Amino acid sequence: MSDQTFDDIQIEEPQPRVERPRGTRRKRQTWPFLELNLDVPLLLGVFTLLIFGALMVYSASADFSLVNFGDPTYMFFRQLMNIGIALAAALVVSQIHYHFYRKYAVPMMVLAALALLAVLIIGEVRYGSSRALSGGSYMPGELAKVVAIIYLSVWLYSKRAELSKLTYGLGPLIGIVGGVAWLIYMQPDISAAATIVIMGGILFFLAGGSLKQIALVIGGAPIVIFVLMQVSLTARTRVSDYLTGFQNLTQANDHVLRAYEAFVKGGWFGVGLGQAETKVTGLPVPPTDSIFAVIGEELGLLGVLFVILLFAFILWRGLTIARRAPDMFGSLLAAGLTLWITLEAFINMGVMVGLVPFAGNALPLISYGGSSLLATLVALGILMNIARVSRAQQQQEERILDATARGRRSERGWGLSRARRASRVVR
């Protein structure tokens, strides 16, 4: 008989189950090279567009480059160099914490404005516009778009509690956006100026701006467009050509008619890479503004859908990063940069099929050009940093959660061990 009594028996208390917060997942075992603090799907989408773009630049620029530079591969190799420089810049930017721009947004905006002023004073005039510096190799208007989005994100984030007041919200916003847009408009670059205005309105809405103020802006837009058409021959001509072509496709301007011709010849599957005819029979600037029409002719409707889906994918990944950003500033910045890139893309594609007035902007990541490529990849580098910071914060939260769970399991294990030892001593 044992002298053990009921009082000596250690009863194991049930331990509460450690619940993981909703939205977190248990860490999985992965290969080391897959543990990257960046958005891999976005990275793959960007590199797909870059490779595809380089291929299309090679196809679209051979004859154009031979006629203008005496070498059929000149523009292609220049584009490869542009890609290398832009990727290096994007890599550097992706390592800079996005909150860095909160401190230096004002100096960056001042420098961008000075560069735009320099274009008006000493810029080189090409095709009736003065948009470039340094022998046509640098277009400040492209990077000014990125800087404007950064500045607006910082400003809207700092004023988020006062946006409902006209004197703190819409009034200063109109001044900021209007000033930058005016400097770009004077080049003249109407499409870029319109892009700045559109992005300002979108960011104001995303920041929680008053619906009454937004309605006021929408109501005043037709008045601004009417005034612009009265003072700008370029704007009046483009809108008139657009309305004429929209009513009757055969009356569209020559650029759009040539693009229509390319799409019709391409059909479903295209005439084959490098086999387009319109790029040598009158399609304006096929390596830059018109490269989407070259894609339509050489790769057909399937190639067109491929490009559209890639930009839709970029839009989805960018907005996903914006939704997961650690704070409102990160969300505004990520959403603004993403929407700007896709807006530029869909405007370019819309022009080629006659859906929007002629704009003259490049197709991001595909068209030939260093300034556009640099601005786009810098914007994507910032987007990658926001994704990196979000990922790092999520990993830190998971480590804290796992450490808490291990601590509770350790306490439970110590209690059980002590109870078993006490049971053995009694026996």
C-alpha positions as CSV (number, residue, x, y, z in Angstrom):
1,M,0.0,0.0,0.0
2,S,1.2,3.4,-0.8
3,D,1.0,6.3,1.7
4,Q,0.0,8.6,-1.2
5,T,-3.0,10.8,-0.5
6,F,-5.3,12.7,-2.8
7,D,-3.8,16.0,-1.6
8,D,-0.4,14.8,-2.8
9,I,-1.5,14.1,-6.3
10,Q,-0.6,16.9,-8.8
11,I,-3.4,17.5,-11.2
12,E,-2.3,19.0,-14.5
13,E,-4.2,22.1,-15.3
14,P,-5.3,22.5,-18.9
15,Q,-3.2,25.2,-20.6
16,P,-4.9,27.9,-22.7
17,R,-4.3,27.6,-26.4
18,V,-2.2,30.4,-27.9
19,E,-4.2,32.0,-30.6
20,R,-2.4,33.7,-33.5
21,P,-3.9,37.0,-34.6
22,R,-6.0,37.0,-37.6
23,G,-4.2,37.8,-40.8
24,T,-0.9,36.2,-39.7
25,R,0.4,32.9,-41.0
26,R,2.7,30.3,-39.5
27,K,6.2,30.7,-40.8
28,R,7.0,28.1,-43.4
29,Q,10.3,26.6,-44.2
30,T,11.6,28.0,-47.5
31,W,14.9,27.9,-49.4
32,P,17.3,30.7,-48.3
33,F,17.3,32.4,-51.6
34,L,13.5,32.9,-51.4
35,E,13.7,34.7,-48.1
36,L,13.7,38.2,-49.8
37,N,12.3,41.2,-48.1
38,L,10.7,42.5,-51.3
39,D,7.7,41.9,-53.5
40,V,8.9,39.1,-55.7
41,P,5.8,39.0,-58.0
42,L,6.2,42.7,-58.7
43,L,9.9,42.2,-59.4
44,L,9.1,39.5,-61.9
45,G,6.4,41.6,-63.6
46,V,8.8,44.6,-63.9
47,F,11.7,42.4,-65.4
48,T,9.2,40.8,-67.8
49,L,8.2,44.3,-69.1
50,L,11.8,45.4,-69.3
51,I,12.9,42.3,-71.3
52,F,9.9,42.5,-73.5
53,G,10.4,46.3,-74.0
54,A,14.0,45.9,-75.0
55,L,13.0,43.3,-77.5
56,M,10.3,45.6,-79.0
57,V,12.7,48.5,-79.1
58,Y,15.2,46.4,-81.1
59,S,12.4,45.5,-83.5
60,A,10.8,49.0,-83.8
61,S,14.0,51.0,-83.9
62,A,16.2,49.3,-86.5
63,D,15.1,51.2,-89.6
64,F,14.4,54.4,-87.6
65,S,17.9,54.2,-86.0
66,L,19.6,53.5,-89.4
67,V,18.0,56.5,-91.0
68,N,18.7,58.9,-88.1
69,F,21.9,57.6,-86.7
70,G,23.5,55.5,-89.4
71,D,23.4,52.3,-87.3
72,P,20.4,50.0,-87.0
73,T,21.4,48.9,-83.4
74,Y,22.2,52.4,-82.1
75,M,19.0,52.9,-80.2
76,F,18.8,49.4,-79.0
77,F,22.2,49.5,-77.3
78,R,21.4,53.0,-75.9
79,Q,18.3,51.5,-74.4
80,L,20.3,48.7,-72.8
81,M,22.5,51.3,-71.3
82,N,19.5,53.2,-70.1
83,I,18.1,50.1,-68.5
84,G,21.4,49.4,-66.7
85,I,21.5,53.0,-65.3
86,A,17.9,53.0,-64.3
87,L,18.1,49.6,-62.6
88,A,21.2,50.8,-60.6
89,A,19.2,53.8,-59.5
90,A,16.2,51.7,-58.5
91,L,18.5,49.4,-56.5
92,V,19.9,52.3,-54.5
93,V,16.4,53.8,-53.9
94,S,15.0,50.5,-52.8
95,Q,17.5,50.5,-49.9
96,I,16.4,54.0,-48.7
97,H,13.7,54.0,-46.1
98,Y,10.7,55.7,-47.6
99,H,10.3,58.0,-44.5
100,F,13.5,59.6,-45.7
101,Y,11.5,61.6,-48.2
102,R,9.4,63.2,-45.5
103,K,12.5,65.1,-44.4
104,Y,13.7,66.1,-47.9
105,A,10.5,66.5,-49.8
106,V,10.7,70.3,-49.9
107,P,14.3,70.5,-51.2
108,M,13.5,67.9,-53.8
109,M,10.4,69.9,-54.9
110,V,12.5,73.1,-55.1
111,L,15.2,71.4,-57.2
112,A,12.5,69.9,-59.5
113,A,10.9,73.3,-60.0
114,L,14.3,74.9,-60.8
115,A,15.0,72.2,-63.3
116,L,11.7,72.9,-65.0
117,L,12.5,76.6,-65.1
118,A,15.9,75.8,-66.6
119,V,14.1,73.9,-69.4
120,L,12.1,77.1,-70.2
121,I,15.2,79.3,-70.2
122,I,18.0,77.2,-71.8
123,G,16.2,74.0,-72.9
124,E,16.6,72.6,-76.4
125,V,13.6,73.0,-78.6
126,R,12.5,69.8,-80.5
127,Y,9.3,69.2,-82.4
128,G,8.0,72.6,-81.2
129,S,8.6,71.9,-77.5
130,S,11.4,72.7,-75.0
131,R,11.4,69.7,-72.6
132,A,15.1,68.6,-72.4
133,L,18.4,69.6,-71.0
134,S,22.0,68.5,-71.7
135,G,21.7,68.0,-75.4
136,G,18.3,66.4,-75.2
137,S,19.5,63.6,-72.9
138,Y,17.6,64.7,-69.8
139,M,13.9,65.6,-69.5
140,P,13.2,67.1,-66.0
141,G,9.5,66.7,-66.5
142,E,9.6,63.0,-66.0
143,L,11.4,63.0,-62.6
144,A,9.3,66.0,-61.6
145,K,6.2,63.8,-61.8
146,V,7.8,61.4,-59.2
147,V,8.9,64.2,-57.0
148,A,5.5,65.8,-57.2
149,I,3.8,62.6,-56.0
150,I,6.3,62.3,-53.2
151,Y,5.7,65.9,-52.1
152,L,2.0,65.6,-52.3
153,S,2.0,62.4,-50.3
154,V,4.1,64.0,-47.6
155,W,2.0,67.2,-47.6
156,L,-1.3,65.3,-47.5
157,Y,-0.1,63.0,-44.7
158,S,1.0,66.0,-42.6
159,K,-2.3,67.8,-43.2
160,R,-4.6,64.8,-43.0
161,A,-6.5,66.1,-40.0
162,E,-7.2,69.4,-41.6
163,L,-8.1,68.5,-45.2
164,S,-11.8,69.2,-44.7
165,K,-11.0,72.9,-44.3
166,L,-10.8,74.8,-47.6
167,T,-7.9,77.0,-46.4
168,Y,-5.9,73.9,-45.3
169,G,-7.0,71.3,-47.9
170,L,-8.1,72.1,-51.4
171,G,-6.7,75.7,-51.5
172,P,-3.1,74.9,-50.9
173,L,-3.4,71.7,-53.0
174,I,-4.5,73.7,-56.0
175,G,-1.6,76.1,-55.5
176,I,1.0,73.2,-55.3
177,V,-0.4,71.2,-58.1
178,G,-1.2,74.2,-60.2
179,G,2.4,75.6,-59.9
180,V,4.1,72.4,-61.0
181,A,1.5,71.8,-63.8
182,W,2.0,75.3,-65.1
183,L,5.8,74.9,-65.3
184,I,5.3,71.7,-67.3
185,Y,2.5,73.2,-69.4
186,M,4.7,76.1,-70.5
187,Q,7.2,73.7,-72.2
188,P,4.5,72.9,-73.6
189,D,3.7,69.4,-72.3
190,I,0.0,69.4,-71.9
191,S,-0.3,65.6,-71.2
192,A,2.3,65.7,-68.4
193,A,0.6,68.8,-66.8
194,A,-2.7,67.0,-67.0
195,T,-1.1,63.9,-65.4
196,I,0.1,66.0,-62.4
197,V,-3.4,67.5,-61.9
198,I,-5.1,64.1,-62.1
199,M,-2.6,62.6,-59.6
200,G,-3.2,65.5,-57.2
201,G,-6.9,64.9,-57.3
202,I,-6.5,61.1,-56.8
203,L,-4.1,61.6,-53.8
204,F,-6.4,64.1,-52.3
205,F,-9.3,61.7,-52.5
206,L,-7.2,58.8,-51.1
207,A,-6.0,61.0,-48.2
208,G,-9.6,61.5,-47.1
209,G,-10.3,64.9,-48.7
210,S,-13.8,66.4,-48.3
211,L,-16.2,65.1,-50.9
212,K,-17.7,68.6,-51.3
213,Q,-14.2,69.9,-52.2
214,I,-13.7,67.0,-54.7
215,A,-17.1,67.7,-56.2
216,L,-16.1,71.4,-56.5
217,V,-13.0,70.4,-58.4
218,I,-14.9,68.0,-60.8
219,G,-17.5,70.8,-61.4
220,G,-14.7,73.3,-62.3
221,A,-12.8,70.9,-64.6
222,P,-14.9,71.7,-67.7
223,I,-14.2,75.4,-67.2
224,V,-10.5,74.9,-66.9
225,I,-10.5,72.8,-70.1
226,F,-12.5,75.4,-72.0
227,V,-10.1,78.2,-70.9
228,L,-7.1,76.0,-71.8
229,M,-8.5,75.4,-75.3
230,Q,-9.0,79.1,-75.8
231,V,-5.4,80.0,-74.9
232,S,-3.5,77.0,-76.3
233,L,-3.5,76.1,-80.0
234,T,-2.0,72.7,-79.2
235,A,-4.7,71.8,-76.8
236,R,-7.4,73.1,-79.1
237,T,-6.0,71.1,-82.0
238,R,-5.7,67.9,-80.1
239,V,-9.2,68.0,-78.6
240,S,-10.6,68.9,-82.0
241,D,-8.8,66.0,-83.7
242,Y,-9.9,63.6,-81.0
243,L,-13.6,64.6,-81.2
244,T,-13.5,64.4,-85.0
245,G,-11.9,61.0,-85.0
246,F,-14.2,59.7,-82.2
247,Q,-17.2,60.6,-84.4
248,N,-15.7,59.2,-87.6
249,L,-12.6,56.9,-87.5
250,T,-11.6,57.8,-91.0
251,Q,-11.3,61.5,-90.0
252,A,-8.8,60.9,-87.2
253,N,-5.3,62.5,-87.4
254,D,-2.6,60.7,-89.4
255,H,-0.9,59.4,-86.3
256,V,-4.0,57.5,-85.1
257,L,-4.8,56.4,-88.6
258,R,-1.4,54.8,-89.0
259,A,-1.8,53.1,-85.6
260,Y,-5.2,51.7,-86.8
261,E,-3.5,50.4,-89.9
262,A,-1.0,48.6,-87.7
263,F,-3.6,47.0,-85.5
264,V,-5.7,45.8,-88.5
265,K,-2.6,44.3,-90.2
266,G,-1.6,42.5,-87.0
267,G,-5.0,40.7,-86.5
268,W,-5.1,38.1,-83.8
269,F,-1.5,36.7,-84.0
270,G,0.5,39.5,-85.7
271,V,2.7,39.5,-88.8
272,G,5.8,38.3,-86.9
273,L,8.5,40.0,-84.8
274,G,10.4,42.5,-86.9
275,Q,8.0,42.2,-89.9
276,A,5.8,45.3,-89.3
277,E,5.4,47.5,-92.4
278,T,3.9,50.7,-90.8
279,K,7.0,51.4,-88.9
280,V,8.8,52.1,-92.2
281,T,5.9,53.6,-94.2
282,G,4.9,56.5,-92.0
283,L,4.1,55.5,-88.4
284,P,5.5,58.4,-86.4
285,V,8.4,57.7,-83.9
286,P,7.8,53.9,-83.7
287,P,10.4,53.3,-80.9
288,T,8.8,55.8,-78.5
289,D,5.2,57.1,-78.6
290,S,4.0,54.5,-81.2
291,I,5.6,51.4,-79.9
292,F,2.3,50.0,-78.8
293,A,1.1,50.1,-82.4
294,V,4.2,48.1,-83.5
295,I,3.4,45.5,-80.8
296,G,-0.1,45.3,-82.2
297,E,1.1,44.7,-85.8
298,E,3.9,42.3,-85.0
299,L,2.4,40.3,-82.2
300,G,-1.3,40.9,-82.9
301,L,-4.2,41.1,-80.4
302,L,-2.5,38.5,-78.2
303,G,0.6,40.7,-77.8
304,V,-1.6,43.7,-77.0
305,L,-3.5,41.7,-74.3
306,F,-0.2,40.4,-72.9
307,V,1.0,44.0,-72.4
308,I,-2.4,45.1,-70.9
309,L,-2.4,42.2,-68.5
310,L,1.2,42.9,-67.4
311,F,0.3,46.5,-66.5
312,A,-2.9,45.3,-64.7
313,F,-0.6,43.0,-62.8
314,I,1.7,45.9,-61.8
315,L,-1.4,47.9,-60.7
316,W,-2.6,45.0,-58.5
317,R,0.7,44.4,-56.9
318,G,1.3,48.1,-56.3
319,L,-2.1,48.6,-54.7
320,T,-1.5,45.5,-52.6
321,I,1.7,47.0,-51.3
322,A,-0.2,50.2,-50.6
323,R,-2.8,48.3,-48.6
324,R,-0.2,46.6,-46.5
325,A,2.0,49.6,-45.9
326,P,2.8,50.3,-42.2
327,D,1.3,53.8,-42.2
328,M,-0.9,56.2,-44.2
329,F,2.1,57.9,-45.7
330,G,3.4,54.7,-47.1
331,S,-0.1,53.9,-48.5
332,L,-0.4,57.3,-50.2
333,L,3.1,57.1,-51.7
334,A,2.7,53.5,-52.9
335,A,-0.8,54.1,-54.4
336,G,0.3,57.4,-56.0
337,L,3.3,55.9,-57.7
338,T,1.5,52.8,-58.8
339,L,-1.5,54.7,-60.2
340,W,0.9,57.2,-62.0
341,I,2.8,54.4,-63.8
342,T,-0.4,52.6,-64.9
343,L,-2.1,55.9,-65.8
344,E,0.8,56.7,-68.1
345,A,0.6,53.3,-69.7
346,F,-3.1,53.3,-70.3
347,I,-3.0,56.9,-71.7
348,N,-0.4,55.8,-74.2
349,M,-2.4,52.7,-75.2
350,G,-5.6,54.7,-75.3
351,V,-4.1,57.3,-77.7
352,M,-3.1,54.6,-80.1
353,V,-6.7,53.2,-80.3
354,G,-8.3,56.7,-80.3
355,L,-9.9,56.4,-76.8
356,V,-8.2,59.6,-75.4
357,P,-6.8,62.7,-77.1
358,F,-3.2,62.6,-78.4
359,A,-0.8,62.9,-75.4
360,G,2.7,62.2,-76.6
361,N,3.8,60.3,-73.5
362,A,5.9,57.1,-73.5
363,L,4.8,53.6,-72.7
364,P,6.5,52.9,-69.3
365,L,9.2,50.3,-69.3
366,I,8.7,49.6,-73.0
367,S,9.2,52.8,-75.0
368,Y,12.7,54.0,-75.9
369,G,14.0,56.8,-73.7
370,G,16.2,57.2,-70.7
371,S,14.3,59.9,-68.6
372,S,11.0,58.0,-68.7
373,L,12.7,54.7,-67.8
374,L,14.7,56.3,-65.0
375,A,11.7,57.9,-63.5
376,T,9.6,54.8,-63.7
377,L,12.2,52.5,-62.2
378,V,13.0,55.0,-59.4
379,A,9.3,55.0,-58.6
380,L,9.3,51.2,-58.6
381,G,12.4,51.2,-56.3
382,I,10.5,53.3,-53.8
383,L,7.6,50.9,-54.1
384,M,9.9,48.0,-53.4
385,N,11.2,49.8,-50.3
386,I,7.7,50.2,-48.9
387,A,7.2,46.4,-49.5
388,R,10.5,45.7,-47.8
389,V,9.6,47.7,-44.8
390,S,6.2,46.1,-44.6
391,R,7.7,42.7,-44.8
392,A,10.3,43.4,-42.1
393,Q,7.6,44.7,-39.8
394,Q,5.5,41.6,-40.4
395,Q,8.5,39.4,-39.7
396,Q,9.2,41.3,-36.5
397,E,5.6,40.9,-35.3
398,E,5.8,37.1,-36.1
399,R,9.0,36.8,-34.1
400,I,7.4,38.5,-31.1
401,L,4.3,36.3,-31.5
402,D,6.5,33.1,-31.8
403,A,8.6,34.2,-28.8
404,T,5.5,34.7,-26.7
405,A,4.1,31.3,-27.7
406,R,7.4,29.6,-27.0
407,G,7.6,31.3,-23.6
408,R,4.1,30.0,-22.7
409,R,5.0,26.5,-23.9
410,S,8.2,26.6,-21.8
411,E,6.3,27.6,-18.7
412,R,3.8,24.8,-19.3
413,G,6.6,22.3,-19.8
414,W,8.3,23.3,-16.5
415,G,5.1,22.9,-14.6
416,L,4.5,19.4,-16.0
417,S,8.0,18.3,-15.2
418,R,7.8,19.5,-11.6
419,A,4.4,17.7,-11.2
420,R,5.9,14.4,-12.5
421,R,8.9,14.6,-10.2
422,A,6.6,15.2,-7.2
423,S,4.5,12.2,-8.2
424,R,7.6,10.0,-8.3
425,V,8.8,11.2,-4.9
426,V,5.4,10.3,-3.3
427,R,5.5,6.9,-4.7
